[in-house]
Amino acid sequence: MIKKTILMAIIFILLIFSTFSFADQVNVEIPNIDLNITAPETADDYVNSIKILILLTVMTLVPSIIILMTSFTRIIIVLSLMRSALATQQTPPNQVLVGLALFLTLFIMAPVYTDVIDNAINPYLDSAITQEEAIDIGSKPIKEFMIRQTREKDLALFEEIADEEATNNISEIKLTTLIPAFVISELKTAFQMGFMIFIPFIVIDMIVASILMSMGMFMLPPVMISLPFKLLLFIMVDGWYLIVKSLVESFI
């Protein structure tokens, strides 16, 4: 039940994303929406109401599910660590970093959701395959993407905790096991990249702090002096280009 709900939510989100790619090719007519609320008359009406309530409750978790199953986690952490290394406080603001992370995620995940749309969603909408077949076909490219970024050690950990046998068959790997393994692998990779970003800026802070202490300027914050030099270094090496290039290439 949980697996189907997660996968159907993913397919639903991917279908929404696909409209951005084909919006200039398809004339979309907005339908008239009429909402009527009536009292349930039979037992089936009560059951359907409960199902809708459960579905709406699960849908509140969809953003978290989508974020944890894409490249968003690594990107936003690296960008946040980059801002901390620069010590620019709220510059760039959170809205800019999240927006950049979202569009980089769409760019990186484009081949995956295109595969899902072409091979799972469109055939299902054309009644060429059943819902179960669409879920199986649509989950395969998503799992392949996640497995490529997941360390064997992390996946083996959750398989051992869940008392599952290790397998190389993608279809047999459960999402409830793969998702947490993928997340902790992404966290480690993001912190490794963040550490490499911090090194040159720490060197600048240490040099500036040493010079100020040798001059006896204890009351002058070293951060105030080192910030322009860190910004200058970041501009000279074209930092945004290098960081975005490293992030995108890390998923290839």
TORSEVO-362664 format. One line per 10 residues: number of its first residue (from 1); their letters; for each residue x negated, y negated, z negated of N, C-alpha, C. Coordinates in nm, 3 decimals. Atoms other than C-alpha are relative to their C-alpha. Layout:
NUM = a = X Y Z X Y Z X Y Z; ...;
END
This chain:
1 = mikktilmai = -0.084 0.120 0.000 0.000 0.000 0.000 -0.088 -0.125 0.000; 0.089 0.115 0.008 -0.278 -0.244 -0.097 -0.079 -0.015 0.127; 0.079 0.004 -0.123 -0.485 -0.148 0.206 0.082 -0.057 0.116; -0.084 0.049 -0.109 -0.195 -0.206 0.448 0.032 -0.147 -0.017; -0.032 0.141 0.024 -0.105 -0.536 0.283 -0.117 -0.089 0.035; 0.119 0.078 -0.029 -0.462 -0.663 0.306 -0.022 -0.010 0.149; 0.027 -0.002 -0.143 -0.501 -0.557 0.667 0.106 -0.077 0.078; -0.103 0.076 -0.069 -0.167 -0.699 0.775 -0.019 -0.150 -0.024; 0.028 0.142 0.027 -0.258 -1.028 0.605 -0.115 -0.049 0.087; 0.113 0.038 -0.084 -0.589 -1.031 0.792 0.045 -0.018 0.144;
11 = ifillifstf = -0.048 0.008 -0.137 -0.418 -0.961 1.123 0.086 -0.124 0.019; -0.084 0.120 -0.007 -0.167 -1.238 1.048 -0.085 -0.126 0.007; 0.088 0.117 -0.002 -0.445 -1.489 0.975 -0.074 -0.009 0.132; 0.071 0.000 -0.128 -0.636 -1.384 1.287 0.092 -0.043 0.113; -0.095 0.042 -0.102 -0.323 -1.431 1.493 0.018 -0.151 -0.002; -0.009 0.146 0.011 -0.297 -1.786 1.361 -0.125 -0.065 0.060; 0.123 0.055 -0.054 -0.663 -1.848 1.444 -0.002 0.006 0.151; 0.004 -0.016 -0.145 -0.608 -1.722 1.797 0.076 -0.110 0.072; -0.077 0.107 -0.064 -0.359 -1.999 1.865 -0.087 -0.121 0.029; 0.089 0.112 -0.025 -0.641 -2.252 1.839 -0.079 0.020 0.130;
21 = sfadqvnvei = 0.080 -0.030 -0.118 -0.833 -2.076 2.119 0.082 -0.011 0.127; -0.082 -0.004 -0.120 -0.537 -2.053 2.358 0.108 -0.108 0.002; -0.104 0.103 0.010 -0.340 -2.364 2.262 0.012 -0.081 0.129; -0.005 0.079 -0.121 -0.438 -2.538 2.583 0.046 0.079 0.122; -0.041 -0.085 -0.110 -0.326 -2.244 2.798 0.145 0.048 -0.013; -0.134 -0.054 0.024 0.007 -2.154 2.642 0.090 -0.113 -0.049; -0.099 0.097 0.047 0.314 -2.374 2.605 0.082 0.061 -0.112; -0.065 -0.056 0.117 0.441 -2.307 2.255 0.123 -0.084 -0.033; -0.124 0.068 0.038 0.802 -2.394 2.179 0.029 0.027 -0.146; -0.030 -0.013 0.142 0.888 -2.460 1.819 0.146 0.042 -0.016;
31 = pnidlnitap = -0.139 -0.046 0.012 1.197 -2.254 1.728 0.074 -0.075 -0.110; -0.084 0.055 0.107 1.486 -2.378 1.521 0.002 0.096 -0.116; 0.006 -0.082 0.121 1.464 -2.253 1.165 0.123 -0.029 -0.085; -0.120 0.014 0.082 1.779 -2.189 0.964 -0.014 0.093 -0.120; 0.019 -0.077 0.122 1.752 -2.075 0.603 0.132 0.003 -0.077; -0.123 -0.019 0.076 2.058 -1.931 0.432 -0.028 0.091 -0.119; 0.019 -0.079 0.122 2.054 -1.802 0.074 0.136 0.048 -0.046; -0.126 -0.060 0.044 2.334 -1.563 -0.019 -0.028 0.102 -0.109; 0.014 -0.099 0.106 2.394 -1.333 -0.312 -0.005 0.141 0.059; 0.008 -0.137 -0.051 2.293 -0.968 -0.254 0.128 0.076 -0.029;
41 = etaddyvnsi = -0.125 -0.074 0.013 2.588 -0.738 -0.200 -0.021 0.149 -0.022; 0.026 -0.144 0.014 2.429 -0.392 -0.186 -0.135 0.021 -0.067; 0.127 -0.035 0.063 2.139 -0.207 -0.347 -0.118 -0.028 0.094; 0.107 0.026 -0.098 1.936 -0.241 -0.025 -0.038 -0.148 0.001; 0.029 0.144 0.004 1.968 -0.618 -0.049 -0.090 -0.034 -0.117; 0.086 0.022 0.116 1.817 -0.610 -0.397 -0.142 0.047 0.028; 0.132 -0.055 -0.031 1.530 -0.389 -0.279 -0.076 -0.090 0.097; 0.065 0.088 -0.097 1.458 -0.615 0.018 -0.046 -0.130 -0.065; 0.039 0.123 0.070 1.454 -0.919 -0.210 -0.125 0.023 -0.084; 0.119 -0.031 0.082 1.204 -0.749 -0.439 -0.123 0.016 0.089;
51 = kililltvmt = 0.112 -0.016 -0.093 0.985 -0.655 -0.140 -0.051 -0.135 0.046; 0.041 0.134 -0.043 0.985 -1.015 -0.022 -0.075 -0.072 -0.112; 0.066 0.062 0.113 0.892 -1.133 -0.371 -0.142 0.054 -0.017; 0.133 -0.062 0.011 0.601 -0.885 -0.386 -0.091 -0.049 0.112; 0.080 0.045 -0.114 0.485 -0.987 -0.038 -0.047 -0.144 -0.020; 0.039 0.139 0.023 0.487 -1.358 -0.129 -0.105 -0.010 -0.109; 0.101 -0.001 0.107 0.292 -1.280 -0.447 -0.135 0.041 0.055; 0.127 -0.046 -0.058 0.028 -1.089 -0.250 -0.057 -0.104 0.095; 0.048 0.098 -0.096 0.010 -1.364 0.012 -0.076 -0.114 -0.068; 0.076 0.103 0.071 -0.115 -1.603 -0.257 -0.147 0.039 -0.012;
61 = lvpsiiilmt = 0.138 -0.046 0.009 -0.430 -1.390 -0.268 -0.069 0.006 0.136; 0.057 -0.012 -0.135 -0.480 -1.398 0.109 -0.120 -0.091 0.021; 0.120 0.083 -0.021 -0.716 -1.702 0.111 -0.125 0.058 -0.064; 0.115 -0.061 0.066 -0.944 -1.532 -0.142 -0.046 0.124 0.075; 0.035 -0.122 -0.072 -0.929 -1.206 0.051 -0.074 -0.034 0.129; 0.062 0.037 -0.126 -1.012 -1.374 0.381 -0.139 -0.057 -0.023; 0.129 0.061 0.028 -1.296 -1.577 0.228 -0.104 0.107 -0.035; 0.095 -0.101 0.045 -1.454 -1.269 0.069 -0.029 0.105 0.105; 0.023 -0.099 -0.105 -1.437 -1.067 0.392 -0.063 -0.062 0.125; 0.061 0.069 -0.114 -1.606 -1.321 0.620 -0.135 -0.057 -0.041;
71 = sftriiivls = 0.129 0.060 0.026 -1.929 -1.516 0.641 0.009 -0.125 -0.087; -0.019 0.125 0.074 -1.782 -1.804 0.438 -0.079 -0.003 -0.130; 0.065 -0.003 0.131 -1.930 -1.694 0.104 -0.146 -0.039 0.011; 0.143 0.030 -0.014 -2.292 -1.700 0.221 -0.022 -0.145 0.043; 0.019 0.134 -0.054 -2.252 -2.026 0.411 0.022 -0.107 -0.105; -0.032 0.105 0.097 -2.089 -2.229 0.135 -0.100 0.000 -0.116; 0.099 -0.005 0.108 -2.339 -2.108 -0.128 -0.132 -0.062 0.044; 0.125 0.057 -0.052 -2.640 -2.195 0.089 0.012 -0.151 0.013; -0.018 0.144 -0.013 -2.499 -2.538 0.167 0.005 -0.069 -0.136; -0.006 0.058 0.135 -2.427 -2.601 -0.202 -0.139 -0.004 -0.064;
81 = lmrsalatqq = 0.136 -0.001 0.053 -2.780 -2.497 -0.302 -0.089 -0.102 0.070; 0.075 0.102 -0.073 -2.920 -2.721 -0.029 0.026 -0.139 -0.059; -0.033 0.129 0.060 -2.734 -3.017 -0.178 -0.062 -0.014 -0.139; 0.063 0.006 0.132 -2.862 -2.928 -0.525 -0.150 -0.021 0.011; 0.144 0.017 -0.019 -3.219 -2.905 -0.394 -0.034 -0.144 0.035; 0.021 0.141 -0.034 -3.187 -3.253 -0.245 0.028 -0.093 -0.117; -0.037 0.081 0.117 -3.042 -3.379 -0.577 0.076 -0.124 0.042; -0.082 0.113 -0.047 -2.797 -3.600 -0.389 0.137 -0.004 -0.068; -0.124 -0.006 0.077 -2.518 -3.519 -0.637 0.118 0.039 0.088; -0.120 -0.032 -0.077 -2.191 -3.540 -0.439 -0.012 -0.041 0.147;
91 = tppnqvlvgl = 0.023 0.033 -0.140 -2.346 -3.619 -0.099 -0.080 0.111 0.066; -0.134 0.016 -0.059 -2.237 -3.461 0.129 0.109 0.047 -0.097; -0.108 -0.039 0.092 -1.901 -3.435 -0.050 0.047 0.143 0.025; -0.047 -0.139 -0.010 -1.733 -3.101 -0.112 0.086 0.022 0.123; -0.087 -0.015 -0.117 -1.478 -3.162 0.164 -0.081 0.023 0.127; 0.083 -0.015 -0.119 -1.756 -3.194 0.422 -0.065 0.138 0.002; 0.066 -0.130 0.005 -1.939 -2.882 0.305 0.099 0.114 0.026; -0.100 -0.104 -0.022 -1.622 -2.673 0.292 0.048 0.000 0.144; -0.042 0.008 -0.139 -1.510 -2.800 0.632 -0.105 0.058 0.095; 0.107 -0.055 -0.082 -1.850 -2.722 0.786 -0.008 0.151 -0.015;
101 = alfltlfima = 0.005 -0.145 0.024 -1.849 -2.378 0.623 0.116 0.072 0.070; -0.115 -0.062 -0.065 -1.501 -2.305 0.759 -0.020 0.012 0.151; 0.017 -0.004 -0.145 -1.586 -2.397 1.117 -0.118 0.088 0.041; 0.108 -0.096 -0.027 -1.916 -2.208 1.103 0.050 0.143 -0.015; -0.059 -0.133 0.017 -1.717 -1.911 0.975 0.082 0.039 0.121; -0.077 -0.028 -0.121 -1.477 -1.937 1.268 -0.091 0.030 0.119; 0.094 -0.023 -0.110 -1.773 -1.957 1.506 -0.066 0.137 -0.010; 0.068 -0.128 0.019 -1.948 -1.656 1.356 0.096 0.117 0.013; -0.097 -0.110 -0.001 -1.632 -1.446 1.319 0.079 0.007 0.130; -0.077 0.003 -0.124 -1.499 -1.533 1.668 -0.003 0.133 0.075;
111 = pvytdvidna = -0.002 -0.130 -0.070 -1.618 -1.206 1.832 0.081 0.106 -0.074; -0.073 -0.101 0.078 -1.463 -1.006 1.547 0.150 -0.017 0.017; -0.145 0.015 -0.008 -1.116 -1.161 1.551 0.049 0.005 0.145; -0.038 -0.018 -0.140 -1.117 -1.168 1.933 0.018 0.148 0.031; -0.012 -0.145 -0.018 -1.176 -0.793 1.927 0.129 0.051 -0.063; -0.123 -0.044 0.068 -0.892 -0.748 1.677 0.123 -0.043 0.078; -0.116 0.049 -0.075 -0.654 -0.962 1.881 0.020 0.077 0.129; -0.010 -0.066 -0.130 -0.733 -0.795 2.214 0.036 0.147 -0.012; -0.016 -0.145 0.008 -0.735 -0.435 2.093 0.105 0.046 -0.101; -0.096 -0.042 0.103 -0.489 -0.437 1.801 0.128 -0.083 0.002;
121 = inpyldsait = -0.119 0.084 0.014 -0.255 -0.736 1.780 0.080 -0.006 0.128; -0.074 0.011 -0.127 -0.168 -0.785 2.147 0.065 0.132 0.042; -0.069 -0.127 -0.031 -0.105 -0.412 2.213 0.117 0.030 -0.093; -0.111 -0.024 0.094 0.108 -0.397 1.898 0.120 -0.088 0.033; -0.110 0.088 -0.038 0.311 -0.701 2.003 0.066 0.044 0.130; -0.056 -0.052 -0.126 0.357 -0.538 2.345 0.062 0.138 -0.017; -0.057 -0.132 0.033 0.481 -0.219 2.169 -0.075 0.114 0.068; 0.081 -0.105 -0.059 0.195 -0.023 2.324 -0.055 0.095 -0.105; 0.049 -0.084 0.109 0.076 0.109 1.986 0.088 -0.024 -0.122; -0.079 0.012 0.121 0.235 0.165 1.647 -0.070 -0.089 -0.102;
131 = qeeaidigsk = 0.058 0.085 0.104 0.177 -0.038 1.333 -0.121 0.067 -0.063; 0.112 -0.071 0.061 -0.047 0.231 1.182 -0.122 -0.001 0.091; 0.111 0.004 -0.095 -0.258 0.245 1.498 -0.061 -0.139 0.007; 0.050 0.137 -0.004 -0.285 -0.134 1.505 -0.086 -0.030 -0.123; 0.077 0.022 0.122 -0.406 -0.138 1.144 -0.134 0.071 0.007; 0.124 -0.075 -0.011 -0.665 0.133 1.208 -0.096 -0.063 0.100; 0.085 0.060 -0.103 -0.793 -0.029 1.527 -0.048 -0.138 -0.043; 0.036 0.135 0.040 -0.787 -0.380 1.383 -0.098 -0.005 -0.115; 0.091 0.001 0.114 -0.974 -0.287 1.065 -0.141 0.043 0.037; 0.132 -0.052 -0.035 -1.263 -0.121 1.248 -0.102 -0.110 0.025;
141 = pikefmirqt = 0.102 0.105 -0.019 -1.442 -0.436 1.379 -0.028 -0.080 -0.127; 0.021 0.072 0.125 -1.391 -0.606 1.042 -0.092 0.079 -0.091; 0.085 -0.085 0.082 -1.544 -0.312 0.859 -0.142 0.006 0.056; 0.133 -0.004 -0.061 -1.831 -0.296 1.109 -0.079 -0.126 -0.034; 0.068 0.125 0.035 -1.912 -0.662 1.045 -0.045 0.002 -0.145; 0.033 -0.001 0.142 -1.903 -0.615 0.668 -0.110 0.100 -0.031; 0.101 -0.103 0.027 -2.111 -0.297 0.674 -0.138 -0.046 0.045; 0.129 0.049 -0.049 -2.385 -0.466 0.880 -0.066 -0.093 -0.101; 0.053 0.095 0.096 -2.424 -0.725 0.604 -0.008 0.056 -0.141; -0.005 -0.060 0.134 -2.386 -0.484 0.310 -0.120 0.093 -0.020;
151 = rekdlalfee = 0.112 -0.089 0.031 -2.683 -0.316 0.148 0.053 0.138 -0.039; -0.040 -0.138 0.033 -2.664 0.061 0.115 0.006 0.020 -0.151; 0.003 -0.013 0.146 -2.750 0.028 -0.254 0.129 -0.051 -0.062; -0.124 0.058 0.054 -2.447 -0.195 -0.322 0.120 0.086 0.034; -0.111 -0.085 -0.039 -2.210 0.025 -0.125 -0.001 0.131 -0.079; 0.011 -0.124 0.077 -2.341 0.337 -0.300 0.043 -0.020 -0.145; -0.040 0.028 0.138 -2.283 0.169 -0.637 0.150 0.012 -0.018; -0.145 -0.002 0.014 -1.911 0.117 -0.583 0.060 0.135 0.042; -0.046 -0.135 -0.033 -1.871 0.456 -0.416 -0.020 0.093 -0.119; 0.025 -0.082 0.118 -2.024 0.612 -0.726 0.099 -0.034 -0.111;
161 = iadeeatnni = -0.096 0.040 0.104 -1.803 0.409 -0.961 0.139 0.052 0.032; -0.132 -0.047 -0.041 -1.493 0.503 -0.758 0.005 0.150 0.018; 0.007 -0.146 -0.014 -1.607 0.867 -0.751 0.038 0.042 0.142; -0.023 -0.032 -0.140 -1.606 0.873 -0.371 -0.128 0.055 0.062; 0.115 -0.055 -0.069 -1.833 1.069 -0.144 -0.052 -0.099 0.103; 0.061 0.088 -0.099 -2.079 0.870 0.065 0.025 0.055 0.140; -0.031 -0.042 -0.137 -1.989 0.879 0.434 -0.048 -0.106 0.098; 0.039 0.091 -0.107 -2.110 0.726 0.758 0.115 -0.033 0.092; -0.119 0.025 -0.081 -1.759 0.728 0.905 0.067 -0.128 -0.050; -0.054 0.129 0.041 -1.633 0.371 0.901 0.146 0.010 -0.042;
171 = seiklttlip = -0.143 -0.011 0.030 -1.267 0.473 0.899 0.026 0.061 -0.136; -0.019 -0.065 0.129 -1.319 0.672 0.578 -0.042 -0.089 -0.117; 0.042 0.092 0.106 -1.469 0.380 0.384 0.117 -0.090 -0.037; -0.113 0.079 0.046 -1.202 0.210 0.175 -0.039 -0.147 -0.016; 0.024 0.142 0.015 -1.170 -0.166 0.175 -0.020 -0.039 -0.146; 0.017 0.030 0.143 -1.139 -0.166 -0.204 -0.141 0.031 -0.048; 0.140 -0.029 0.033 -1.490 -0.021 -0.212 -0.096 -0.089 0.078; 0.089 0.076 -0.088 -1.641 -0.212 0.078 -0.004 -0.148 -0.035; -0.005 0.144 0.025 -1.525 -0.563 -0.018 -0.092 -0.043 -0.114; 0.092 0.045 0.107 -1.701 -0.591 -0.359 -0.146 0.025 0.033;
181 = afviselkta = 0.138 -0.026 -0.041 -2.015 -0.430 -0.214 -0.048 -0.108 0.096; 0.034 0.106 -0.096 -2.010 -0.682 0.070 -0.022 -0.133 -0.071; 0.010 0.128 0.070 -1.960 -0.974 -0.170 -0.131 -0.012 -0.076; 0.123 0.011 0.078 -2.253 -0.894 -0.399 -0.122 0.000 0.091; 0.108 0.008 -0.097 -2.474 -0.836 -0.095 -0.012 -0.141 0.057; 0.001 0.137 -0.050 -2.372 -1.176 0.040 -0.055 -0.096 -0.104; 0.050 0.087 0.106 -2.444 -1.337 -0.297 -0.151 0.009 -0.010; 0.146 -0.015 0.007 -2.795 -1.192 -0.306 -0.067 -0.068 0.118; 0.059 0.062 -0.119 -2.869 -1.299 0.052 0.007 -0.151 -0.008; -0.016 0.146 0.010 -2.733 -1.649 -0.013 -0.099 -0.059 -0.099;
191 = fqmgfmifip = 0.095 0.051 0.099 -2.949 -1.693 -0.324 -0.143 0.012 0.049; 0.133 -0.010 -0.059 -3.255 -1.569 -0.138 -0.027 -0.116 0.096; 0.015 0.113 -0.091 -3.198 -1.829 0.132 -0.007 -0.131 -0.077; 0.005 0.121 0.081 -3.131 -2.094 -0.132 -0.135 -0.019 -0.068; 0.133 0.009 0.063 -3.461 -2.012 -0.306 -0.102 -0.055 0.098; 0.094 0.049 -0.101 -3.652 -2.069 0.018 0.022 -0.148 0.030; -0.029 0.141 -0.023 -3.476 -2.403 0.061 -0.054 -0.086 -0.115; 0.041 0.077 0.117 -3.566 -2.513 -0.293 -0.151 -0.027 -0.004; 0.145 0.007 0.019 -3.943 -2.455 -0.263 -0.061 -0.133 0.043; 0.064 0.127 -0.038 -4.047 -2.763 -0.058 0.047 -0.119 -0.082;
201 = fividmivas = -0.050 0.113 0.078 -3.824 -2.995 -0.261 -0.054 0.003 -0.143; 0.060 -0.010 0.132 -3.961 -2.861 -0.590 -0.143 -0.052 0.003; 0.137 0.049 -0.014 -4.313 -2.933 -0.465 -0.002 -0.153 -0.003; -0.007 0.146 0.000 -4.215 -3.295 -0.396 0.029 -0.053 -0.140; -0.033 0.044 0.137 -4.057 -3.327 -0.744 -0.123 0.011 -0.091; 0.117 -0.019 0.086 -4.372 -3.189 -0.909 -0.108 -0.104 0.030; 0.101 0.099 -0.036 -4.603 -3.423 -0.715 0.039 -0.137 -0.052; -0.046 0.131 0.047 -4.392 -3.729 -0.793 -0.006 -0.009 -0.151; 0.003 0.000 0.146 -4.358 -3.632 -1.160 -0.143 -0.011 -0.053; 0.140 0.006 0.044 -4.734 -3.579 -1.193 -0.057 -0.139 0.019;
211 = ilmsmgmfml = 0.051 0.135 -0.026 -4.812 -3.916 -1.034 0.056 -0.100 -0.101; -0.062 0.093 0.094 -4.565 -4.101 -1.258 -0.057 0.018 -0.140; 0.055 -0.024 0.134 -4.699 -3.932 -1.572 -0.144 -0.050 -0.008; 0.139 0.047 0.002 -5.059 -4.011 -1.477 -0.007 -0.153 -0.006; -0.005 0.147 0.003 -4.958 -4.376 -1.433 0.064 -0.052 -0.129; -0.061 0.041 0.127 -4.786 -4.377 -1.773 0.140 -0.053 0.014; -0.136 0.051 -0.023 -4.445 -4.453 -1.624 0.101 0.106 -0.047; -0.085 -0.104 0.057 -4.252 -4.225 -1.860 0.148 -0.035 0.006; -0.140 0.041 0.003 -3.931 -4.428 -1.853 0.064 0.000 0.137; -0.055 0.000 -0.136 -3.890 -4.410 -1.474 0.036 0.143 0.040;
221 = ppvmislpfk = -0.040 -0.136 -0.036 -3.687 -4.103 -1.369 -0.069 0.046 0.129; 0.066 -0.049 -0.122 -3.889 -3.894 -1.120 0.096 0.026 0.114; -0.099 -0.029 -0.105 -3.569 -3.803 -0.935 0.027 -0.123 0.085; -0.028 0.123 -0.074 -3.515 -4.166 -0.838 -0.109 -0.026 0.105; 0.110 0.022 -0.094 -3.858 -4.179 -0.670 -0.009 0.112 0.103; 0.017 -0.114 -0.091 -3.858 -3.830 -0.519 0.114 0.013 0.100; -0.115 -0.015 -0.090 -3.512 -3.857 -0.360 -0.026 -0.057 0.140; 0.026 0.050 -0.136 -3.617 -4.086 -0.071 -0.099 0.088 0.077; 0.098 -0.086 -0.067 -3.915 -3.859 0.003 0.062 0.132 0.044; -0.067 -0.126 -0.038 -3.696 -3.548 0.003 0.093 -0.023 0.118;
231 = lllfimvdgw = -0.086 0.031 -0.115 -3.448 -3.716 0.236 -0.084 -0.021 0.126; 0.087 0.021 -0.115 -3.734 -3.824 0.462 -0.051 0.133 0.055; 0.045 -0.133 -0.043 -3.872 -3.468 0.471 0.112 0.076 0.069; -0.114 -0.071 -0.058 -3.525 -3.328 0.541 0.033 -0.052 0.139; -0.029 0.058 -0.131 -3.477 -3.570 0.830 -0.110 0.034 0.101; 0.112 -0.024 -0.091 -3.824 -3.517 0.977 0.000 0.142 0.056; 0.000 -0.140 -0.046 -3.787 -3.139 0.996 0.134 0.039 0.062; -0.134 -0.027 -0.053 -3.427 -3.170 1.121 0.067 0.111 -0.081; -0.046 -0.101 0.095 -3.295 -2.988 0.817 0.134 0.063 0.032; -0.132 -0.055 -0.030 -2.932 -2.951 0.923 -0.009 0.103 0.113;
241 = ylivkslves = 0.017 -0.092 -0.113 -3.038 -2.787 1.249 -0.060 0.131 -0.048; 0.067 -0.121 0.047 -3.269 -2.542 1.071 0.090 0.085 -0.089; -0.086 -0.074 0.093 -3.018 -2.450 0.801 0.114 0.069 0.075; -0.110 -0.059 -0.076 -2.727 -2.396 1.041 -0.052 0.111 0.091; 0.057 -0.103 -0.086 -2.950 -2.202 1.281 -0.034 0.125 -0.081; 0.034 -0.116 0.084 -3.077 -1.980 0.998 0.125 0.075 -0.046; -0.124 -0.064 0.046 -2.724 -1.917 0.870 0.064 0.082 0.112; -0.065 -0.071 -0.111 -2.585 -1.822 1.212 -0.083 0.122 0.039; 0.084 -0.112 -0.041 -2.884 -1.605 1.303 -0.008 0.109 -0.106; 0.005 -0.103 0.105 -2.869 -1.426 0.968 0.113 0.102 0.014;
251 = fi = -0.111 -0.093 -0.020 -2.541 -1.264 1.079 -0.012 0.077 0.131; 0.016 -0.069 -0.129 -2.670 -1.149 1.419 -0.075 0.131 -0.021;
END
